[in-house]
Amino acid sequence: MGKRIIKYIKKILYCLVQVIYSGDESCVICSGYSEESEALCTVCRKKLRRSEESFYIGSSEEEYVARSVFYYSSIVKELIIRLKYKNDFICGEILAKYMLESVKNNYLEFDLISYVPMTKRALKNRGYNQSEFLAKYLSQFLSIPVTCNLIKTEDTKDQIGLSGDQRWDNMKKCFEIKGSEFIKNKNILLVDDVITTGATAFHCAHMLKENGANNIFILTIAKSNV
Ligand SMILES: [Zn+2]
């Protein structure tokens, strides 16, 4: 009887070790073998489409420099969806690491990190803000503080059926600033997950600038053309 129990315990331990072991060696996307305990396997990493060039959003009267680490496709899309809608912070960490790498490789310099906010209602529904998660990860590894003074006051109305200009205008008045003294003359990195038309990031950057920030640089994980 005693032997059977020991055998049983040994079996459980073996299974646990297998779970831990396989967790370390398998890709979070395809569960395929991943060497050196990388979160993504070689095949999935090859599918990441890098976006190398920085770009401008806005018009010549008021524009901001932006950079995305990737294009919004395939693996990146999957990682972002998991972070955004499935509480998957392991995927969040993978993305945040790539963001950190981009900050370092492009020698981006700034005094503060900010992020695109969500309305109170949206935050309550999701339980967290994925852009805040990314900003806080960067803050931790760069030892640069995060400022939470951008506020989203209204949920953006349904954008479907609106023209580009209408979409852009739809975003106006959605954002406010509290505690503007913290951003005076500061260079700010504004973080978001995906940039599409650029309207959201532009209006956030505009609020920071209007309230005394010096320079705003926008960094997103992905750039989508849809
Ligand atoms: Zn994979």
Residues whose N, C-alpha, C, O or C-beta is under 5 A from the ligand:
A	BS01	ZN	C27 I29 C30 S31 G32 C41 C44
